[in-house]
Amino acid sequence: MQSRGQEAVQAFDAIAERRIREAQERGEFNDLPGTGLPLPLDDDSLVPEDLRVAYRLLKNAGFVPPELAAHGEIRELEQLLQAAETNDERRRLLSRLNFLLTRTAAGRRRAHLEVDADYFEQIVDRLSHR
């Protein structure tokens, strides 16, 4: 038996998948930069530009920058949130997720990424009230 939160997440995923499929059918992804090229596996977009070289050196030495560690924890929390069975568990996970999103958004220097975090917080707020 699925909880309301799981149903909401699945409904949100279905809407997103449908919109992506429709955009693909309209050809909206045909001329994107990097089409046909391998994906960069070393994404450092969460690292401020002036710190990327230093963080790359740390990464090569076996240390993970806090921004990238937080990014990994965010992805893990999102998966746990989908599997959460109780409201208390969801609230706890949402609280930690909100903290990490706020902290990473504060460290970013590009404003459009901060808008994404605000949008995500609105979605989390709506889902948590169900």
Backbone as a chain_set.jsonl record, in Angstrom:
{"seq": "MQSRGQEAVQAFDAIAERRIREAQERGEFNDLPGTGLPLPLDDDSLVPEDLRVAYRLLKNAGFVPPELAAHGEIRELEQLLQAAETNDERRRLLSRLNFLLTRTAAGRRRAHLEVDADYFEQIVDRLSHR", "coords": {"N": [[0.848, -1.181, 0.0], [0.605, 2.169, -0.895], [1.785, 5.32, 0.34], [0.358, 8.625, 0.678], [2.31, 10.512, 0.065], [4.111, 9.041, -1.505], [2.442, 8.477, -3.655], [2.031, 11.068, -4.611], [4.615, 11.765, -5.388], [5.005, 9.874, -7.414], [3.008, 10.689, -9.196], [3.948, 13.229, -9.842], [6.371, 12.495, -11.073], [5.32, 11.098, -13.288], [4.033, 13.148, -14.691], [6.242, 14.762, -15.306], [7.734, 12.979, -16.916], [5.943, 12.636, -19.055], [5.865, 15.252, -20.11], [8.529, 15.568, -20.895], [8.712, 13.568, -22.839], [6.862, 14.587, -24.721], [8.165, 16.968, -25.43], [10.434, 15.886, -26.62], [9.269, 14.65, -28.843], [8.443, 16.901, -30.216], [10.87, 17.79, -30.989], [12.461, 19.463, -29.456], [14.852, 19.015, -28.16], [16.773, 18.575, -30.016], [18.881, 20.252, -31.019], [20.657, 20.842, -28.948], [23.497, 22.081, -27.076], [26.368, 20.029, -27.143], [25.164, 17.748, -28.066], [25.284, 14.401, -28.973], [27.804, 14.048, -27.945], [29.942, 12.533, -25.439], [28.805, 12.379, -22.034], [29.988, 14.666, -19.568], [31.772, 13.322, -16.966], [32.859, 14.417, -14.769], [31.512, 16.469, -13.118], [31.603, 19.639, -11.925], [29.926, 21.71, -11.342], [28.688, 22.603, -9.043], [30.669, 23.686, -7.583], [32.22, 26.7, -6.702], [33.615, 28.814, -9.23], [36.183, 29.926, -8.788], [37.287, 28.13, -7.024], [37.53, 25.679, -8.193], [39.91, 24.484, -9.296], [41.482, 24.012, -7.027], [39.748, 22.305, -5.615], [39.636, 20.176, -7.402], [42.222, 19.209, -7.207], [42.173, 18.362, -4.528], [40.19, 16.402, -4.749], [41.432, 14.55, -6.448], [43.309, 13.695, -4.691], [41.844, 12.212, -3.019], [39.987, 13.468, -1.361], [36.748, 14.797, -0.8], [35.03, 17.66, -1.841], [32.984, 19.8, 0.244], [30.615, 20.754, -1.005], [30.122, 18.896, -3.043], [29.859, 16.579, -1.566], [27.559, 17.208, -0.148], [25.789, 17.338, -2.287], [25.656, 14.641, -3.047], [24.482, 13.61, -0.725], [22.029, 14.895, -0.839], [20.843, 13.669, -3.09], [20.65, 11.081, -2.054], [18.879, 11.515, 0.091], [16.594, 12.256, -1.333], [15.889, 9.814, -2.497], [15.378, 8.306, -0.195], [13.221, 9.742, 0.774], [11.232, 9.161, -1.083], [10.729, 6.555, -0.374], [9.824, 6.763, 2.189], [7.662, 5.974, 4.879], [6.169, 6.991, 6.994], [4.669, 10.014, 8.325], [6.251, 11.365, 10.182], [8.807, 10.432, 9.551], [9.013, 11.419, 6.942], [8.909, 14.202, 7.479], [11.282, 14.537, 8.954], [13.215, 13.805, 7.035], [12.63, 15.713, 5.04], [13.256, 18.026, 6.415], [16.062, 17.809, 6.756], [16.801, 17.684, 4.043], [15.886, 20.182, 3.14], [17.568, 21.841, 4.637], [20.103, 21.171, 3.514], [19.697, 21.923, 0.828], [19.277, 24.664, 1.128], [21.735, 25.437, 2.209], [23.522, 24.719, 0.113], [22.506, 26.289, -1.929], [23.034, 28.822, -0.952], [25.752, 28.899, -1.225], [26.17, 29.013, -3.901], [26.969, 30.871, -6.826], [25.557, 31.577, -9.009], [22.552, 32.987, -9.906], [20.292, 31.755, -11.135], [20.34, 29.1, -10.347], [19.706, 29.26, -7.687], [17.039, 29.936, -7.817], [15.973, 27.527, -8.666], [16.272, 25.996, -6.337], [14.497, 27.359, -4.653], [12.081, 26.841, -5.989], [12.015, 24.045, -5.693], [11.719, 23.901, -2.923], [9.126, 24.896, -2.637], [7.648, 22.872, -3.858], [8.262, 20.735, -2.131], [7.082, 21.727, 0.182], [4.356, 21.743, -0.523], [3.937, 18.971, -0.949], [4.465, 17.99, 1.586], [2.293, 18.781, 3.085], [0.235, 17.071, 2.601]], "CA": [[0.0, 0.0, 0.0], [1.427, 3.367, -1.02], [1.36, 6.479, 1.106], [0.001, 9.782, -0.158], [3.55, 11.127, -0.399], [4.62, 8.228, -2.609], [1.531, 8.689, -4.785], [2.298, 12.407, -5.14], [5.906, 11.705, -6.084], [4.792, 9.124, -8.648], [2.228, 11.54, -10.096], [4.873, 14.264, -10.308], [7.274, 11.828, -12.021], [4.572, 10.782, -14.514], [3.842, 14.413, -15.413], [7.549, 15.156, -15.849], [8.056, 12.057, -18.012], [5.068, 12.955, -20.19], [6.312, 16.523, -20.705], [9.816, 15.313, -21.562], [8.414, 12.802, -24.058], [6.228, 15.501, -25.675], [9.208, 17.874, -25.922], [11.264, 15.088, -27.536], [8.508, 14.471, -30.078], [8.456, 18.19, -30.928], [12.238, 18.052, -31.417], [13.033, 20.565, -28.676], [16.175, 18.654, -27.657], [17.603, 18.181, -31.152], [20.051, 21.1, -31.266], [21.268, 21.269, -27.685], [24.96, 21.991, -27.059], [26.906, 18.766, -26.673], [24.425, 16.613, -28.614], [26.134, 13.386, -29.595], [29.083, 13.951, -27.241], [29.81, 11.84, -24.149], [28.515, 13.228, -20.877], [31.148, 14.881, -18.69], [31.595, 12.595, -15.719], [33.495, 15.195, -13.71], [30.696, 17.679, -12.989], [31.963, 20.485, -10.787], [29.092, 22.903, -11.435], [28.326, 23.075, -7.712], [31.856, 24.282, -6.974], [32.491, 28.036, -7.222], [34.628, 28.786, -10.284], [37.513, 30.238, -8.278], [37.765, 27.036, -6.177], [37.496, 24.406, -8.925], [41.241, 23.871, -9.428], [41.862, 23.506, -5.704], [38.904, 21.162, -5.299], [40.031, 19.058, -8.262], [43.429, 18.646, -6.591], [41.734, 17.633, -3.338], [39.466, 15.21, -5.187], [42.422, 13.593, -6.949], [44.029, 13.185, -3.52], [40.934, 11.386, -2.236], [39.11, 14.277, -0.528], [35.565, 15.282, -1.514], [34.613, 18.99, -1.376], [31.7, 19.767, 0.96], [29.488, 20.957, -1.917], [29.848, 17.641, -3.737], [29.368, 15.63, -0.56], [26.169, 17.601, 0.097], [25.033, 16.951, -3.478], [25.415, 13.206, -2.911], [23.529, 13.389, 0.364], [20.73, 15.353, -1.339], [20.308, 12.588, -3.94], [20.291, 9.967, -1.167], [17.674, 11.909, 0.825], [15.471, 12.201, -2.266], [15.501, 8.408, -2.617], [14.781, 7.907, 1.079], [11.933, 10.414, 0.875], [10.277, 8.395, -1.878], [10.422, 5.304, 0.317], [9.375, 7.035, 3.558], [6.337, 5.416, 5.129], [5.421, 7.739, 8.002], [4.781, 11.468, 8.243], [7.4, 11.79, 10.982], [10.001, 10.137, 8.768], [9.048, 12.401, 5.841], [9.255, 15.518, 8.037], [12.705, 14.511, 9.302], [13.98, 13.824, 5.78], [12.416, 17.009, 4.391], [14.009, 19.028, 7.175], [17.485, 17.676, 6.383], [16.897, 18.041, 2.632], [15.734, 21.636, 3.058], [18.809, 22.427, 5.155], [21.175, 20.995, 2.528], [19.401, 22.755, -0.344], [19.509, 26.059, 1.503], [23.179, 25.645, 2.353], [24.183, 24.691, -1.19], [22.05, 27.451, -2.701], [23.737, 30.003, -0.437], [27.126, 28.867, -1.71], [26.236, 29.175, -5.354], [27.115, 32.256, -7.279], [24.675, 31.821, -10.149], [21.211, 33.223, -9.374], [19.27, 30.855, -11.668], [20.344, 27.862, -9.578], [19.011, 29.534, -6.447], [15.621, 29.88, -8.127], [15.624, 26.116, -8.681], [16.142, 25.561, -4.953], [13.247, 27.936, -4.158], [11.013, 26.064, -6.613], [11.99, 22.741, -5.05], [11.167, 24.078, -1.579], [7.68, 25.044, -2.781], [7.112, 21.536, -4.124], [8.387, 19.98, -0.884], [6.074, 22.259, 1.103], [3.045, 21.228, -0.945], [3.875, 17.525, -0.727], [4.495, 17.685, 3.024], [0.992, 19.113, 3.703], [-0.779, 16.06, 2.222]], "C": [[0.89, 1.238, 0.0], [0.879, 4.498, -0.162], [1.009, 7.61, 0.148], [1.243, 10.459, -0.725], [4.133, 10.376, -1.581], [3.756, 8.402, -3.849], [1.787, 10.043, -5.43], [3.604, 12.431, -5.924], [5.751, 10.981, -7.414], [4.003, 9.94, -9.658], [3.113, 12.634, -10.684], [5.841, 13.696, -11.341], [6.577, 11.543, -13.346], [4.355, 12.038, -15.351], [5.15, 14.849, -16.06], [7.927, 14.281, -17.034], [7.231, 12.369, -19.253], [5.536, 14.231, -20.896], [7.643, 16.364, -21.428], [9.57, 14.583, -22.878], [7.789, 13.704, -25.126], [7.25, 16.468, -26.271], [10.133, 17.143, -26.895], [10.557, 14.93, -28.876], [8.453, 15.754, -30.902], [9.853, 18.557, -31.404], [12.938, 19.161, -30.653], [14.431, 20.267, -28.138], [17.172, 18.383, -28.778], [18.894, 18.985, -31.306], [20.697, 21.612, -29.983], [22.783, 21.181, -27.775], [25.399, 20.642, -26.5], [26.166, 17.544, -27.193], [25.388, 15.652, -29.312], [27.487, 13.209, -28.929], [28.891, 13.178, -25.934], [29.535, 12.834, -23.027], [29.779, 13.442, -20.055], [30.895, 14.21, -17.347], [32.173, 13.339, -14.519], [32.764, 16.523, -13.546], [31.093, 18.444, -11.736], [31.143, 21.775, -10.787], [28.664, 23.44, -10.073], [29.483, 23.765, -6.995], [32.061, 25.675, -7.553], [33.692, 28.027, -8.164], [36.04, 29.019, -9.755], [38.09, 29.13, -7.383], [37.908, 25.708, -6.924], [38.857, 23.722, -9.022], [41.662, 23.263, -8.089], [41.043, 22.27, -5.342], [39.254, 19.951, -6.155], [41.286, 18.383, -7.698], [43.075, 17.827, -5.348], [41.032, 16.336, -3.715], [40.435, 14.134, -5.667], [43.238, 12.985, -5.809], [43.117, 12.368, -2.606], [40.016, 12.142, -1.306], [37.951, 14.791, -1.365], [35.193, 16.654, -0.954], [33.237, 18.929, -0.714], [30.495, 19.918, 0.036], [29.12, 19.665, -2.63], [29.358, 16.567, -2.778], [27.901, 15.925, -0.258], [25.291, 17.191, -1.075], [24.701, 15.456, -3.422], [24.394, 12.902, -1.831], [22.126, 13.824, -0.053], [20.083, 14.26, -2.184], [19.862, 11.393, -3.088], [19.009, 10.275, -0.398], [16.445, 11.87, -0.074], [14.97, 10.765, -2.421], [14.83, 7.918, -1.332], [13.393, 8.511, 1.247], [10.864, 9.663, 0.078], [9.849, 7.113, -1.173], [9.872, 5.513, 1.722], [7.932, 6.585, 3.745], [5.519, 6.208, 6.14], [5.621, 9.229, 7.806], [5.979, 11.981, 9.029], [8.701, 11.573, 10.218], [10.139, 11.138, 7.616], [9.455, 13.781, 6.338], [10.753, 15.605, 8.36], [13.565, 14.601, 8.043], [13.839, 15.163, 5.065], [13.186, 18.119, 5.089], [15.487, 19.001, 6.79], [17.706, 18.096, 4.931], [16.818, 19.549, 2.449], [16.997, 22.34, 3.551], [19.926, 22.343, 4.118], [20.942, 21.863, 1.289], [19.659, 24.231, -0.054], [20.998, 26.355, 1.597], [23.882, 25.649, 1.002], [23.754, 25.866, -2.047], [22.782, 28.712, -2.247], [25.169, 30.061, -0.952], [27.268, 29.065, -3.202], [26.321, 30.639, -5.732], [26.225, 32.59, -8.458], [23.24, 31.876, -9.653], [20.191, 32.21, -9.889], [19.251, 29.52, -10.934], [19.635, 28.056, -8.246], [17.498, 29.506, -6.668], [15.158, 28.426, -8.137], [15.424, 25.598, -7.255], [14.844, 26.104, -4.348], [12.045, 27.165, -4.71], [10.886, 24.698, -5.942], [11.383, 22.846, -3.651], [9.652, 24.229, -1.623], [7.023, 23.69, -3.023], [7.143, 20.7, -2.844], [7.321, 20.43, 0.103], [4.691, 21.728, 0.753], [2.905, 19.739, -0.656], [3.819, 17.178, 0.756], [3.165, 17.986, 3.715], [-0.077, 18.082, 3.377], [-0.854, 14.961, 3.234]], "O": [[1.819, 1.342, 0.801], [-0.33, 4.619, 0.037], [1.325, 7.555, -1.04], [1.233, 10.928, -1.864], [4.596, 10.986, -2.546], [4.271, 8.467, -4.965], [1.764, 10.161, -6.655], [3.689, 13.041, -6.99], [6.299, 11.415, -8.427], [4.294, 9.891, -10.854], [3.037, 12.931, -11.876], [6.105, 14.33, -12.362], [7.169, 11.724, -14.409], [4.478, 12.002, -16.575], [5.17, 15.256, -17.222], [8.393, 14.79, -18.053], [7.752, 12.367, -20.368], [5.596, 14.283, -22.124], [7.851, 16.976, -22.475], [10.146, 14.934, -23.908], [8.14, 13.605, -26.302], [7.215, 16.756, -27.467], [10.567, 17.725, -27.889], [11.181, 15.063, -29.929], [8.419, 15.708, -32.131], [10.016, 19.528, -32.143], [13.905, 19.739, -31.148], [15.126, 21.184, -27.701], [18.309, 17.998, -28.507], [19.914, 18.418, -31.697], [21.23, 22.722, -29.961], [23.312, 20.31, -28.467], [24.86, 20.173, -25.497], [26.491, 16.42, -26.813], [26.202, 16.062, -30.139], [28.245, 12.314, -29.303], [27.792, 13.169, -25.379], [29.978, 13.981, -23.072], [30.559, 12.509, -19.863], [29.908, 14.507, -16.675], [31.985, 12.919, -13.377], [33.334, 17.583, -13.807], [30.935, 17.95, -10.619], [31.6, 22.808, -10.298], [28.312, 24.615, -9.959], [29.299, 24.357, -5.931], [32.075, 25.832, -8.774], [34.669, 27.319, -7.925], [36.989, 28.384, -10.216], [39.265, 29.188, -7.021], [38.36, 24.719, -6.346], [38.95, 22.507, -8.849], [42.141, 22.13, -8.037], [41.586, 21.297, -4.819], [39.177, 18.818, -5.681], [41.403, 17.158, -7.705], [43.608, 16.737, -5.14], [41.245, 15.299, -3.086], [40.284, 12.957, -5.338], [43.791, 11.894, -5.946], [43.546, 11.889, -1.556], [39.313, 11.513, -0.515], [38.144, 15.179, -2.517], [35.053, 16.811, 0.259], [32.414, 18.09, -1.079], [29.463, 19.285, 0.259], [27.938, 19.367, -2.805], [28.528, 15.736, -3.147], [27.094, 15.005, -0.126], [24.163, 16.741, -0.873], [23.574, 15.061, -3.721], [23.538, 12.035, -2.004], [21.141, 13.196, 0.336], [18.902, 13.959, -2.011], [18.834, 10.773, -3.361], [18.149, 9.407, -0.249], [15.364, 11.49, 0.376], [13.763, 10.53, -2.471], [13.832, 7.199, -1.383], [12.494, 7.873, 1.795], [9.722, 9.548, 0.522], [8.727, 6.643, -1.361], [9.492, 4.547, 2.383], [7.087, 6.792, 2.874], [4.292, 6.109, 6.145], [6.603, 9.664, 7.205], [6.65, 12.92, 8.6], [9.589, 12.425, 10.235], [11.229, 11.642, 7.345], [10.256, 14.46, 5.696], [11.403, 16.612, 8.077], [14.522, 15.374, 7.988], [14.82, 15.692, 4.542], [13.701, 19.034, 4.446], [16.088, 20.044, 6.532], [18.679, 18.783, 4.621], [17.596, 20.129, 1.69], [17.441, 23.32, 2.952], [20.617, 23.331, 3.868], [21.878, 22.465, 0.763], [20.195, 24.954, -0.894], [21.467, 27.391, 1.126], [24.747, 26.491, 0.762], [24.558, 26.392, -2.817], [23.111, 29.571, -3.065], [25.736, 31.143, -1.099], [28.373, 29.264, -3.706], [25.807, 31.516, -5.039], [26.14, 33.747, -8.869], [22.757, 30.92, -9.045], [19.291, 31.835, -9.137], [18.209, 28.864, -10.908], [19.026, 27.12, -7.728], [16.756, 29.087, -5.779], [14.062, 28.125, -7.663], [14.491, 24.835, -7.003], [14.163, 25.392, -3.61], [11.102, 26.873, -3.975], [9.777, 24.245, -5.656], [10.617, 21.974, -3.241], [8.961, 23.738, -0.73], [5.969, 23.395, -2.461], [6.163, 20.033, -2.512], [6.72, 19.601, 0.787], [3.94, 21.311, 1.635], [1.864, 19.296, -0.171], [3.198, 16.188, 1.141], [2.926, 17.499, 4.82], [-1.207, 18.216, 3.846], [-1.647, 14.032, 3.078]]}, "num_chains": 1, "name": "protein.A"}
